[in-house]
Amino acid sequence: MAEYLKKIKRVLVDRAVEHTPLARRVRQRLSHLPWQVVDKQQDIAPSTDSNQVLYLKEYKGKFLRFCPGTRYYRCCGYRIIHIGENCPLNCTYCILRAYFQDKTLKVWANQNDLWNELDQAFGPNPDHLFRVGTGEFTDSLVLEPITGYSRDLVQFLAAYPNVCLELKTKIVDLSWVESVKRTDRVLPAWSLNSPDVYKKEEIESAPLEERLKAARECARLGFRVCLHFDPIIHYPGWEKGYTQIIEMIFDYLEPENIAYFSLGSFRCMPDLFKIIARESPHSTFIYNEFITGLDGKQRLLLPLRLKQFLFIARKLKQKGLNKQLYFCMESDQVWKKVMGYTPGELGGLNNHLLKLAFGVLV
């Protein structure tokens, strides 16, 4: 079992879902841990980094959501399949550290409700295309060895060829692959960063080489993969660091193996700075030059962002990527300066990425 999973010390389960297939699976795989059935009114003691709780919950909210973007910047139009909250990897820059009040790992165990909602969304109009993913409020695969959630999801979505599922992660788990019937409808995705950032800010994630080996294996099996530089961190020597990871990527992958590749500068709610300063005093990137963006988040000063974007985009284009590159939550001004065009000139970013996801643009 991975080290980050060993931090889980007990399992809680809502009474309403204690006999679901997912709950039975978790109980079997974590049979060595204390198991407690709880009622909804019961107070749950918060998790800590060293004493984490896995909470299998009956979720009553919307499973299928729009990405929480903002109208002030260009959003990719990604639809979220909400399967749980929080992540045990605890990367220093992770925005989830400010989103959630504690470290409790929550998994929505009422999967029949999820399946019903997805069927109602995807089934009535099979000509309407959806690009969806689970990696917004948790890592898509970080709990896969325990829950098998992604395996369940790819099996369910096999009946909906109008849906392309992205599984975004910083770990290596390919146990779900054998359940995929159509490799053109699942996009394995890895978030990557420079070796310096990995060593300092992502210490519980899989090594970069292991992530890229897994991406190469997925390409060998017929998948196209997605890669993400998000967040791009500004630090002394960043040019060398991002050059290194770009060289590494193309040691393992060819441009045609990559469906799309996002670039996003570090941005966060102001509260995250306080959390990083308190819990990760070695993380000095928060003392860079930031401004408050139109969405209220702290963003790296525009000239610094542009310098990084121009450098990284040029390197990636030299390796054979072009229209696969896109920005996460940036303005038309940045798009035009770096890419030479705006999302509107592509027919809209959502439409453009749908075409890439479904292999219409090659």
N, C-alpha and C positions, 0 to 999 in steps of 0.2 A: 504494500500500500504506500502511496506517495506520502512524503513527510507532511505536506500541508493537510492531508486528510487525517493524520494522526492527532491533530489538534482537536478533532471532534470527540467530546468526552461523554455525551449523552444524546439521546434522541427523544423528542417529544412528538406526539401525534394527536391531532384532533380526533375525538371519539367518532365523528361522522365518517372519517376516512381510514380508520385503523385496519379495515379488512380489504382495502382496495389492492389491486395487483401491485401498484408501486410501493405501498406501505409494506406488503408482505415481502417484496424483493429487498427493500432496505433492511427490514428486520433480519432477514437471512444473511445478508452481507455484513451487517454490523451486529451480529449476534453476541459479540463480546461486550457490548456497551449497555448501560442501563437504558431501559425503555419505559416511557411514562405516557399514559393516555391522559389527555387533558380536556377539560370543557372550555368553551370559548370565553367564559367569564373569568377564567382562572388567570391570575397574574403569572407571567412568565419572567423568571429572572434573566436579565440580559447576559449575553455572551461576552467573553473577553478574548483577546488574541490567543491565550494559552489554554482556555477552557471554553471551547466553542460548542454551541448547541445546534443540532440539526432539527428543524421544526417542520414536520410534514403537516401542511395546513389545508383546510377546506377553504378555498379562495372564492370570494363572492363577487369580485370585480370583473372588469372586462379583460379577457385574455388577449384579444387582438386589438392592438393600439397603433396609433400613428407615432412616429418618432417625435420626441419632445423638442422639436426645433423652434425656430423663431422666424417671424416674417422679415426680420431685418437682414438675414443672411440666407444664402442659398442652401436649402435642405435637400437631401438626396431622395426623400420620399419613401424611405424604408419603412415597412410595417413590422411592428414588434409582436412576436408571439411570446407573451409574458408567462414564463414557467416558474419564476421564483425570484428571490431577491438576495443580494449580498454575495460576496466572493471570499474564499479563504486565502487567496494569494496575497492580498494586502499590499499591492504595489503602492509605493508612496504617493504617487500623483493621482491615484484613482478617485474619480469624482464621487463614487459610491460612498466613500468615507465621509462625505458631507451630506449625501442624500439620506442615509439611514442612521438611526440613533445608536445602534449597537451592532455587534458582530454576528448576531444570530443568522444562521443560514436557513432561509425559508424556501421550501419547495411546495408547489401547489399539487397536492396528491389527488384531487378530484378530477382525474383526467377525462372521465366521461363527459363532464360539463365542458371541458376544453374541446373535445372532439365534436360535440354538438354545436358549439359556437363556430368552430372553423368550418364545419360542413355548411352551416347557414351562410357563411361569408363567401366560401369558395365554390360551393356547389351550384347555386342557381344560374350563374352566368359563366359557363366554361370558357368563353372567349375572352373574358377579362383576366389579364395577367397580374399576378401578385409576386412581388419580391419581398420575402419575409425573413426574419431571423430571430434568434433567441438571445443574442449577446449584448443586450442593452442594460439590463438591471442585474445581470450576473454573467459570468463566463459560460459560454454555451456548453462546454464539455468538462468543466472543472469537477463536477459531481457525478459525471457519467459512470465511473467505476462502481458507484454506490446505487444510483437511481436508474440507470439505463434509459433516461428520459429521451435522449436524442434518437436512440434506437426505436423507441415507441413512435416518435414523431415522424421519422422518415418512413416507417412502415405505414402509418396512417396517411401521410401525404402522397403515397404512391398512387392513390386513387384520384389525385387531382393534378393532372399534367399542366394545368394553368398556374401552378405555384412553384416558385423556385426558392429553396430554403438555404440560407447562409448560416453556417455554424462557426461562430467567431470565438477564438480561444487563444490562450497563451500556454497551453499544456499540450501534451501528446497523448491522444487516446483515439485509436481507430477501430475500437470494438464495434462501433455502429455500422461500419462500412459494409459488412456482409449482408445487412438488411436492406441496402439500397437496390432498387430495381432499375432506376434510371439515373445514371451518373450525370446526365445533363440537367437534372433538376435539383441537384444538391451542390452547394458551393462550400467546400471546406475552406476556412479562412483563418489566417493567423495575424495577430498583431505583433509587429516587430519594432525594434528600436536599435539604436547604436549599441555596440558592445559595452561602451562606458555606462550608458543608461541602464542596460540590463544588469550589469554587475552591481550597480549602486542602488537602483530604484525598483528592480523586478526580481529580487533575489530568490523568491519562492516559485517563480515561473520556470518552465522548461528551458534549458539552454537553447540559444538561438540556432545552433547547428541541429539540434534534435527537432525543433519546429520545422526547419527547412527540409530535413530528411523525410519527415512525415508529409510535407507538401509534395515532395518529389514522388513519394510512394502513391499519393492520391493521384498525381498526374499520370503515373504509370498505369493506374487502374482505370483511367479514362475520365477522371474528374478534371474540371478546370478549377483553379483555386483563386481565392481573393487574398490580397495582402493589404495591411494597413500600417502606415506610419502615423499613429495618432495616440498619444501626443508626441509631436516633435518638440524636443527639449533644447533650449538654448543654453549652452555652457561653453567654457573655454575648450577649444579643440573640437567643436562639434563637426566642423568640415571633415576632419579625418575620420571621426567616428561614423558619420553617415555614409561616407565613401566606402568604409569597410563593410557595412551591412549591405550596401547595394552590390558590391563585388561578391559577397557571400551568396546573395539571392540568386545571381545568375551563374554561380557555380553549381546550383542545384536545379534551376528551372530555366525553361526557354520562355521568351515573351508570349508565345501562343498558349502556354499553360496557364496564363494569368487572365482571369475574366475582367477584373478591375482592381485598382490600387488607389487607396485614399490617402490624402495628405491632410493632416490637421494639426495646427499649432496648439500647444498647451493653453487651455482656458479653463476657468473654474469659477464657481461661486466664491465670494470673498471669504466665507467661513473656512474653506479648505486650507487657505494659507495658515490659519491659526492651528489647525489640526496637524498639518505637515510639520510646522515649526515645533510643536509640542511632542509629537510622536516620532518624528524622523529628523532629528537635528542635523544629521549629516547631509540633508537634501538642501543644497544651497541655491538651486535653480529658482526658488521662489523669491529670491532677492534681486531678480532681474528687473528690467524696466517694463512695468505693466500699466495699462490704462483700463478704465471701465468701458466696455463695449456697449453697443446699442441694446443688447439683451441683458445688461446688468452684470455680465460676467467679466472677470478680469482676463485681459488678453495681452499678449506680448505686443509691445509698441510696433506699429505698422512697418516702419523701415526695417526693423529686425526680422519681422515675419517674412517680409518680401525677400530679404536677403537669403533666408533659409529656403524658402519656397523656390526661388529662382535657381539656387545651387542644386537642390535635390531633384527638382523637375528636369533640369538639364542633364544630370547624370542618368536619370531613368530613361529619358528620351534617347540618349546615346546608346542605351542598352536595347532599344527597340520598342519601348512603350510610348504611346502617344495618347490616343483617345481613351485608353483604359484609365488614365489618370484623372482624378477628380478631387476637389476640395471639400472637406467637411466643414460646413458653417462658415463660409467666407463670402465676401461681397463681390459684385460684378467687377469692381475696381481691381481686386486682387486677381480674379480670373483673367481679365483682359491683360493685365501687366505680365502675368506669368505664362498663361496658356496662349494668349493671343486671340482669345474669343471668350464669349460669355455663355453660360448655360442656355440662355434663350436661343443662341445661334445653333445649339445642338438639338433644338426642339424641346428644351426643358430638361433639367437634370434627371428628374424621375424617369421620363420616357427614355432618355439616353441610357441610363443604367439598367432599365428593364430590357432593352435591346441587348446590352452586353451580357446580362445575366442569362438570357434565353438564347444566346449565341447567334443573334440576328446580325450583329456587327462583328466581323472577324478581321 
